[in-house]
Amino acid sequence: MPREDVALVTVQGFLDVDTATELHHHLANQTHHGRHHLLLDLSSVPFMDSSGINIILKAYKETRQIGGSVGLINPAPAVQRILDLTGVSLTVPSYGSADEALDEMGDTLSRP
């Protein structure tokens, strides 16, 4: 965890109907424990379907309600394409690295 209120979550493998619920539970646990800013490292996710998209959007909505945020770290090219085609990339920002995300999100992360 880069900061007390930030969780860096590394997602590996397919993010689909079989794995999305588990990821949602993990992200909900992070916010429950005071980590309102979620950074999801998607560099090791070769495929994502609508279930994965829904989990990202749900996490975005839930964190925004508590003054938090979601950022995506280095999505694999196939995943970035899905994010772009569905418009998710217009709502949830992507970053090249966790350090870049923390730098660019600095103002957001400093808010209570």
C-alpha positions in Angstrom: 0.0 0.0 0.0 1.6 3.3 -1.1 -0.4 5.2 1.5 -2.7 4.4 4.3 -5.8 5.4 2.3 -4.6 3.8 -1.0 -4.6 0.2 -2.1 -2.6 -1.1 -5.0 -4.3 -4.2 -6.2 -2.5 -6.4 -8.8 -5.0 -8.4 -10.9 -3.7 -11.4 -12.8 -5.4 -13.6 -15.3 -8.7 -13.3 -17.0 -11.1 -10.8 -15.5 -14.4 -12.3 -16.4 -17.6 -13.8 -15.0 -15.6 -16.4 -13.1 -13.3 -14.0 -11.3 -15.1 -10.7 -11.2 -17.1 -11.4 -8.0 -13.9 -12.3 -6.1 -12.3 -9.1 -7.2 -15.4 -7.1 -6.1 -15.2 -8.7 -2.7 -11.5 -7.9 -2.4 -12.1 -4.2 -3.4 -15.0 -3.8 -1.1 -12.8 -5.2 1.7 -10.2 -2.6 0.9 -12.7 0.3 1.1 -14.2 -1.2 4.3 -10.7 -0.9 5.9 -10.3 2.8 5.0 -8.6 2.6 1.6 -10.8 4.9 -0.4 -8.4 5.2 -3.4 -7.9 2.0 -5.4 -5.2 1.5 -8.0 -5.8 -1.6 -10.1 -2.7 -3.0 -11.8 -4.2 -4.6 -15.0 -0.9 -5.3 -16.7 -1.2 -9.1 -16.2 -4.8 -9.2 -17.4 -4.9 -10.5 -21.0 -8.7 -10.6 -21.3 -11.6 -8.8 -19.7 -15.3 -9.2 -20.4 -18.3 -7.1 -19.4 -18.2 -8.6 -15.8 -14.8 -7.0 -15.3 -16.0 -3.7 -16.8 -18.9 -3.8 -14.4 -16.7 -4.4 -11.4 -14.4 -1.5 -12.3 -17.4 0.8 -12.8 -19.0 -0.4 -9.5 -15.7 0.3 -7.7 -15.5 3.7 -9.3 -19.1 4.5 -8.2 -18.6 3.2 -4.6 -15.3 5.0 -4.1 -16.7 8.3 -5.4 -19.5 8.1 -2.9 -16.9 8.1 -0.1 -14.6 10.7 -1.6 -12.3 8.2 -3.2 -11.1 7.3 -6.6 -10.1 4.4 -8.9 -7.2 4.4 -11.3 -6.1 1.7 -13.7 -2.4 0.9 -13.9 -0.8 -0.2 -17.3 -3.8 -2.1 -18.8 -2.7 -4.7 -21.3 -3.3 -3.6 -24.9 -6.4 -5.8 -25.4 -7.9 -4.6 -22.1 -7.2 -1.0 -23.0 -9.0 -1.5 -26.2 -12.1 -2.8 -24.4 -11.9 0.1 -22.0 -11.7 2.6 -24.9 -14.5 0.9 -26.9 -16.9 0.9 -24.0 -16.1 4.4 -22.9 -14.8 3.3 -19.5 -11.4 5.0 -20.2 -13.3 8.3 -20.4 -14.5 7.9 -16.7 -11.7 5.8 -15.1 -8.2 7.1 -15.8 -5.3 4.8 -16.8 -1.7 5.4 -15.8 1.6 3.8 -17.0 2.7 3.0 -13.5 1.7 3.2 -9.8 4.1 6.1 -9.3 2.6 8.0 -12.2 -0.9 7.4 -10.8 0.2 8.6 -7.4 1.8 11.7 -8.9 -1.2 12.6 -11.1 -3.7 11.8 -8.4 -1.9 13.7 -5.8 -4.5 16.4 -5.4 -7.3 13.9 -5.2 -5.4 11.8 -2.7 -4.8 14.7 -0.4 -8.5 15.4 0.1 -10.1 14.0 3.3 
